[in-house]
Amino acid sequence: MAASPIWCLDTSSLIVIRSQFSRDAQKLVLDGLGALVDAGRLRFPREVVTELERYEGVDNPALRWAKSHHGAATQLRPSLEDVAAVLAEVPEVLDADKEGVEEADSYVLALAYRLVTDGEDARVVTEEFKTTVAKMPLGSAAGYLRIPSVSLRTMLKFESILEF
């Protein structure tokens, strides 16, 4: 088991916090994720915050958390060349049926790709594993690129933040 992977967090994993955890557990999860951001071990691209803003409701702890950690978590930004490289390999990670909406998936994947290319142990955290006709899920696209991908619950277990 690797000692200190760098986690690349997808929007889907932040969205499920509200539905999968009690309020007390949500606080533990978000505090644990914040500690990983502070340690430089959890990152996400700016596009994750933009996606979360589209899901904004009366109570959106994931959006508040992402905005409060935005600066530290997005310091390493994937280049357009990195995005183009991953899309050349797995263009199906984008939903061809969505118009006018920029998805974070290719940026999360490009961020992990850049870290792996730089010799880091990067892993994608996503809830997207179900293949549809229109789109390859982020977890599968990461696997295709030989980048490990896990669900949020699995990452929380790995980091001893919360058992399930």
N, C-alpha and C positions, 0 to 999 in steps of 0.2 A: 504494500500500500504506500503510495506516494505521501510524503510528509505535508507538503503545502501547495496544493493545486490553486490555480487562479480560476475562479468561477466567472463565467460570462452569462449574465442574467437576462432572460427573455421576459417580455411583458406578461406572457401567459402565466408565468410563475408568480409574479406579483399580484396578478388579478385573483388567483385562487386563494390567496391568504385569507381574504374576507369570507369566503364560503367554506373553507376547509378547517378553519381553526376558530376556537372560542375567542372572545375578546382578550382574555388573559393570555392565551397562547399566541394570539396575534402580536401582543406586545413583546413576548419572548422572542418570537421569530424575527420581528423587525429590529429589535435591539441586537440580536445575534448577527443579522445581516449587516447592520450598521457597523458592528465591531469588525467584520470582515472587510468592509469598505475602508475603515480607518487603518487596517493592517495592510491595505493594498492588495487584498486577495479576492475581492469581488468587484467586478466592473460591469458596466452596461453602456451602450451607446446612447447618445442624446435622443435618438429616435424612440427609445423606450418611453421616455417621459412624454413625448408627443403622442404616442399611442395611448398611454394612460389618460391623458387629458381628454381623449375622445370618449372614455368610459366614465368621465367625472360625474359623480352623483352627490347626494347630500353627505354621504359618509364614505370617503375614499381614502383609507389609511395608506394604501399602497402609493397613491399619487403624492400625498403629503410626505411620505418617507422618501420617495424617489427625488422629489424636488429638494428636500433637505440634504440629500447626499449627492446631488447632481454634480457638483464641482469636483469632488474627489473621485467619484466613480467613472466620470467621463474624461479624465485627463488624457488617457490614451485613446485617440480617435482613429478608427480604421480609415485608411486612405481610400480614395475612389478606385485606385488600382487594386487594392485588396478586395473591395466589393465586386469589381469587375472580374477578378480572378475566381472568386467563389461562384459567381453567377455563370461564368463560362463552364464550370463543372456541374453545377446543379441549378439550372435556371428554373426548374420546377418548384423551388422554394418560394417563389413569388406566385401569388394567386393571380392568374391571367384574367380572371373575371372581375377583379377589383379595379375600378378606375378612379384616378385622381387622389388616391390615398397611398402615401408612402408607408410601407410596412417596415418594421424594425428587424424582421428575421434575417435579411441579407446582411444587415449591419452587425447584428449579434454574431452571426457566422463569420463575417469578415474580421471582427475583433478577435475571436478565438483563433482564427486562421493566422492572423498577424502574430499573436502571442506564441502559437506553436512554431511558426516559422522562425521566431526569435529564440527558440529553444526552451520556452516555458511549458509547464504542464498545465495547459488550459483545458477547461471542460465547460460545455454548454449546459445551462440549467433551463429546462423548458418543460411545459406540459403537453407540447405538441408531438405526439407520436403516431396519431391515426392518419393513415394515408387516405386521401380522397382522389376523385377523378381529376380535379382541377389543380391540386397542390401536393407537393411532397412536404411532409411535416419537418419542422426544424430539427427534431431529434434524428430523423433518418438522414437528412442532408448532412448533418454533422458527422454521423457514422460513415456516410459515403466518403467524406473527406478525412476519415480516420481520426476524428476528434471525438472523444468520449462525450456522451450526453446523458444526463440523468434528470429525474424529476426533482422538484423542490424538496419533497419529503426525504428523498434519498440523500440529497446534499445536506439537509439538516441533520440527518442521522450521522453521516460521515463526519460532520463538524461538531458533533455532540451538542448541538443547539437544542434539539427536541427529538425525543424518541417517538416512534409511531407503532 
